[in-house]
């Protein structure tokens, strides 16, 4: 069973970097539109629709950020756990090597 499960800690780090990039890009897209005011666009109906969109975009971006932050925290915790297991395993193997045992082979 264990030989089918592999975790690449480097890929976890890359995933975290991508998640953080998503949040940054969402915020950049939203803030890029903040300087455009609805009253600069045209009709009152269009102005109202633009204001509503801006409010909803902001709310959606904030909710998405919260979810991405929660996922990031989970991935960070898993990454740390895998790194700790790898370090402990490395230590144990070095200890076995130093003590001259071969893990039960005779």
N, C-alpha and C positions, 0 to 999 in steps of 0.2 A: 504494500500500500504506500509506504513512504517514498518509494522510488518514482512515483508518478507525481509527486508534489515537490515543486521547486520554487524558491522565491529569490528573486534577484533584487538585492537591497538597492543597487544602483538604479534599477527601474522604478522602485518606490520613490526614490529621491527625484527622479525625472518627472514622475506623476505629480508629486507635490509642486514642483516648479511649474508644470502646466496648469494646475489648479489655480495657483497664485496669479499666473498670467491671465487666466480667464477673468478673474475678479478685476484685475487692473484694466483689461480691455473693455469690460462692461462699464466701468466707471469713466474711462476715457471717452467712450461713445456717448454716454449720457451727458457728461460735462461739456462735450463739444457742441451740443445743441442748446446748452443753457443760455448762451448769449443771444440766441434768436428768440425774440419775444413774439408772442402770438399777435400783438397789435401791429407787427411789422409785416405780416404775411398777406392779409387781405380782408376778406369778409368776416363779419362777426361770427358766423357759424364755423368757418375755418379756424378762426382765432380760438374759439372755445374748444374745438376738437384738438388743436395743438396743445393747449394748456392741459387738457385732460390726459392726452398722451404723455406729456412730460411728467405729470404726477404719477401715472401708472407705471411708466418706465422707471422712475425713481424707486417706487415701492417694490416693483419686481426685481430690480437690481439689488436692492437691500436684502430682500428675501433670498435671492440666489446667493449672495455673499454669505449670509448666515449658514445656508446649507453647505456651501463649499468650505467654509471655515470648519464646520463640524466634521465633514469628510476628511479634511486635511488633518485635524487633530487625531482622528482614528488612524489614518495612514501613518502619521508620525509615531504614534504609540506602537503600532505594529512593526514599523521599521526599527524602532529602538529595541523592541523585544527580539526581533530576528538578530540584530547586531549583538545583543547580550548573549543569546544562545550560541552564536558563532564564536564569540570570545571565550565562553565557558568551554565549548567543545575543543577549541584550539588549546586551551590551558590543560584540559584533561588529557588530550592526546600527547602533549609535550610531557606531562607528568608520567604517563604510561611509558613513553619512549625513554625518559631518564631512568625510570625504575627497572628497565630491561625486560618488562613483561611484554607479551605479544597478544594480549587480550584473550588468553585462555589456550593458545596453541602450545602444544608440547613438543 
